[in-house]
């Protein structure tokens, strides 16, 4: 008497992928190494199906896909075999954020009231200095004073610029500042003094002030200056 044993197998039947994307794995397991993906409509030659996984040849290697996402294809004579191409997923570029960090404390001190003053870095407006209306008890004139902390990521040169208008006349000032990792910088912008109805250029100043003077200005935060929200700037 002879005893024969058989394994459940299917010899080279064509199956069609009915899922938008179907993972191809190196082993018959949902956690097996991912070899690639098949798209909907792809036709593969399945050599066997076992425990819910279909076995076939994928780019010269043995691959497995979930059988529940396959539909057996009707036999067509002289149907050419289709070689499956691996699906390459497009990698989205990831913008790298510089690791170096420096800090700029910006103080705006104007003898005239401006509800918001635009400040630009390298020609791009980054923030506005916004101060509440203040009034001199002696002269009754209105003025504004504000400060803001800027965290800079990256190293290099920043051209800080500001534009204001008084009596329909525009005024521009700028300050080049080179920042490096760990640096702390203090910048003060003064607007004061009028001659013949115009702002005196000598009193329209943006300057980097020494650390000692900057720390004194920082002590006035919340008292003299209206504190604006902190912002982060990435130097490109």
Secondary structure, DSSP 8 states (H G I E B T S, - for coil): -----------SEEEEE-SSEEEEESSSSTTS-EEEEEETT-EEEEEEEETTEEEEEETTEEEEEEGGGEEE----TT--------------------S-EEEEEEEEEESS--S-EEEEETTEEEEEE----EE-TTT--EEEEEEEEEEEES-EEEEEEEEEEETTEEEEEEEEEEE-TT-EEEEEEEE--EETTEE-GGGEEEEE--HHHHHHHHHTBTTTBEE---EEEE--
